[in-house]
Amino acid sequence: MENINLSDEELVGELWHWLIEDNLIKNSGEYDGRTGWNFCSGLLQQNYGIKMSPETIKHKFYSFFKELTGFDIYSKCPTCKNGEIVPRESRYGYFVSCSKFPNCDFKGPKKSRG
């Protein structure tokens, strides 16, 4: 199998379904998510020939959102102080908002990449 290079945004896109929609990482910064990150590591190797440690995948995922929005995902919401900043996807791209939505209307700004 030919090795394929994925940008961080492509990596997030490839893993989004499993990590977020299937909830392999939970909406809590304390959850280590080993099962989900290990699963994604195996998935990348099987589908793309990419060997990447679960820790590297987690770092890239978290760093992607920090660079994009300026906020750390799964940190305390700056507006309500009760929810967590969670990654989201819309037809316009990725962004972060409060896990307590719609009770809290915090939505982080999307920075342009590049």
N, C-alpha and C positions, 0 to 999 in steps of 0.2 A: 504494500500500500504506500502510495506517495504521501509524504508529509505535507500538510497544508498549514500555512501561517494564517492565523486569525488576528485581527485587530482586537483591542479590548472591547470595543462596541460589538463586534461580531461575536466575540466570546460570550458576552452578556446575552445577546440575542439567542444564541444556540442553547444556552443553559436556562434561559428565563422560564420556560415551561416547567422544567423539573424543579428548579429552586423555588420559584414563587407560586405558580399555579398549582403544582402538586404539593406545595408546602414542605419541601424537603429541608428548607431552613425555616424556622419559625420566626414570628415577629417579636423576637426577644434577643437582645444583645448578649444575654447570658447563655443562650443555647449554643453549644459548640458546633452543631450541625455536621459532625463527622460523617454520619451516614450519607447525607446529601452531597457533601464535598467529595467523598470517596466515590460515590456513584458517578458524579460529574467527571472525575478524573478518568475513570474507566470508560465512560461514554466518549470522551475526547480521543482517547487512545484507540478505541474500537472504530469509531466513525471517521476519524481524521488522521490517525497515526501520530497524534500529538501526545507526547509524554509530558505531563505537567502534574506536580504534586497537588494534593488537596489544599495545602496551605497556600500555595501560589495562586490557585484558582480563587480561593476566598479573598486573598489580598487584592487581586486584580478586580474582582467584583466590587468590593468595598471602595477601592481607589477610583474606579470608574465613576461611581456616583458622587464621591467627594469632589473630584475634578469637575464633573458636569454641573453640580449644584452648589458646591461650597459647604455642604452639610455632611456629617457622618451619619450613615444609615444606622438605625437602631439606637440612636442617642435620644435623649429626652426632648420632647417637642418644646420649642422656645415660646410658643403661644400659650398652650394650656397647661404645660408642665406635667400632665398626666399620661399623655400618649407618647409614642415613639415615632421617630422619623422613619418612614418605610418607603422602599422603592416602588414605583408605579410605572405603568406603561399606558400610553394613550395613542390615538392615531397620529399625534404630533410628535411622539417620541417618549423618551424616558424622563421621569421627574421624581421628586419626593414630596410626600405629604404626611399629615399626621395619621396615626393608626386609629384615632378616635373620630375621624371623619364619619358622618356629617356634623357631629357635635363640636368639632374643632375645624376651622376652615384654613389652617396653616397649609401653605403650599410653597415649597422652596422655588426660588428662581431657577430657570434653566439657563445655564451659561452656554455660549457657543463654544464648540470644540475647535481647537486649531488655532 
